[in-house]
Amino acid sequence: MRSVNPCNPASLTQIGCKTSRDLVQEDLAAMGKPGQKILRARDRVLEILQTENACSAWFREKDSNPADTFRTLGFEVDRNGEGFVLESKGPSNMTIFRNPYVAKVFQGDGQYATVTINTNGAFFYAMAGVVELWKEGGPISHRGPRLTNVGPYAGDTINAQMLVLLHEFGHVLDLLPADENNVDGKSVQNTNEVVRFCRAEIESKARRGALSAWR
């Protein structure tokens, strides 16, 4: 469900613009375990965007206050999203693995955009079963599980989850070009671009969170 802008005069229910409540946080808290994972990653990303660093500077190329814009984003989960790694043969009989989609958002949607996260993808799961596809149209073969990843990070880790949210935010601001279903590896290229600017902050926040959890 898309989060409502309480200050939008077109909204049917005016909530009042001076409220300090974080409605997105409340929505995520009501989602149960999936919402808790999204909320944890969202909080870390906000910490990154609110401070001076290479990652926030990159986002400021498109938005002078990226933290404020990111805070308005709503989240929903796709419980029917694909959950298998697709294995196929490419040129020169090269084996290609395509992970389930992780998240999506409308390109350039700006404030109050809604990010949809696949509950069967690498945001929530570290492994997925493999389905082998044959060009000749032969029978589909189901194989054992394979590790999933988001860029350099294993699936279902806080590093991967932060990277997913930063990647989608790049699309929200039109800072990254559209993934186009990863045609010609565009989604991978976009993820690598986020990693280039944000890796240090992602890993710093992940380490800090791990230390806090052990205290």
N, C-alpha and C positions, 0 to 999 in steps of 0.2 A: 504494500500500500504506500503510495507516494505521500511524503510528509507535506503538510499544509503550511504555507507561509502565513503566519498569524497576522502579518502586516499587509497582506494582499487585499486591496479593496474589492477585488472580484470574488474573494472567498465567501462562501455562503454563511460560514460561521466565523465571525470576527472574534478572536481570542483576546486581542489587546497587544499592542506593540511593545509595551514596557516590561513584559514578563521576562524573568530571568531563568525560567525553567528550560531545561534542555529536553525538548520533546522527543528528539531523536533518541537520546539516551534512554528515555522512558519506554519508547517503542521497542528498543533492543532488549531492555531488561525483561520485557513481557514475552519475548520470543523463546525463553528457555535457554538450553545449552548452546544452540547455534548463535543466538543473540549475544550470549556472554562472550563467545569467541570474537565476534565482530566488534563488540564494544571494547574489548581489551586491545585489539589492533587499532581501532579508531582512536582510543586515548593516546596510544604511542605515536600515531601519525600526527595528531594535534600537537603533541609535545615537539615533534620535529618541525612542524610548520610555524610554530609560535616563536622559535628561536632563530638566531642568526647562524646559518650554516650553508654549505654548498647546495644542499637539497632544497631548502626553502628559497634560496636565491634563484635557483632555476625556475621554480614555480612563480616567483615574483616577476619573471619576464612576461608573464601573461596576466597576472593578477597581483595588484599591489598589496593585498591582504589575503593571502591564500588560506590562512587558518580560519578566518571568518567565513569564507565561502565553503570550505570543507565541512565546517560545523553544520551547515544547512542541509547537507546531503542526507537523503533517506536511504534505507536499506530494506530489501526484501529477499527472501530465499526462494529458489526454484527447486522444489522437492521432486520434480519429475525430470530434472536435467540428466543428460547422458552420464553414465557411470562406468564406461568401459574405455580402456586404451585400445585404439584401433591400430592393428598392424597390417601394413600393406607393402607391396614391392614398388620401388621407384625405378628411375633410369638405371641401367646396368645392373638390374636385379638387386639394388640396394634396399635393405629393410628400413621402412619408415614407421615410427611409432607416433601416434597423435593422441595426446592426453585428452580427457574430457574437458570441456570449456570450464573455466574457473569463475569468471564474472563478466558482466557486460553492463554497459550504460550507453545512452544516446550520445553520439559525438557532439561536443560543443553545447551540451544542454545547460551548463552554467549553474547558478544557485538553485537549490531545491531539486536538483536532479535526483533520480532514484537509481542506486546501484543494485543490480540483481546478482546474487551469489548462488552458484550451483551447490546444493547440499551434498552432491555426489562427486564433487571435484576436489582438487588439491588444497583448497582452502580448509576443508574439513577432514580429508582423508590422506593418509600417507601412501596408500596402495590402491590399485584398481585392477580388476580382472582384464585380461587381454582377449580381444576378439580379432581373429585373423580373417582378413578379407582377400578374396581371390578375384583377379581381374577377369578370369574366364567365367565368372558367375557360379562357381562351384559352391558347395555347402560351407556355411560359416562355421569356423572352428573356434571353440571357447578354450582358452588356456588359463594357466594359473595366474596369480597376481603379479603385478609389476609395480615397483616403486614409482610414485609420482613426484613431480617437482614443480617449483615456480622459479624460473631462472636458476641461480646457483643453490637454492634452498629446498630442502625436503618438504614435501607436502605436510600439512597440518602442524606447521611450526609457526611461532610468532613472527619469525623473519619472513617466511613466505606470505603470511597474512598481511603484514605491513606492506610488502612489495605489491601485493594484489591491489590494496586500497590506493596506494600511490599511483600505480599504473592506471587504474580507472579514473582517478582524479586528473591525470594527464589528459585523458580523453574529454572529461567534463570541461576543462579549460581550453580544449583544442590545442594543447601544447604538444600532444602526440598525434600523428595521423591515425586514421581509422585502421583497426586490425584486419578488416576484410576477411574474417574467418581464417586468419593465418595464411592466406594465399601468398606464396613466395616468402613465407616466413616472416610476414610483417609483424605479427604479434610478438614473436621472439625478438625481433629487432627492437620493438618498442620496450619490451621488458629490459633488454640490455641497456637501452638508453636511460631508463629509470635507475638501474643498478649503477651506471656510470656516475650519476650525480648524487645518488642517495645511499649507496652501500654503507659508507662509514656511519651514517646516522642510524640506519636500520640495525646494524650490528651492535652499535653502542647501546641503543634502547633495549635490544634483546638481552644483552649481557646484564644491564642494570635490572631488568625485570627478573632475570634468573637469580641474581644475588638477593633481591628483595624477597623472593619466594623461599629462600633458604634461611632467612633470618627468623 
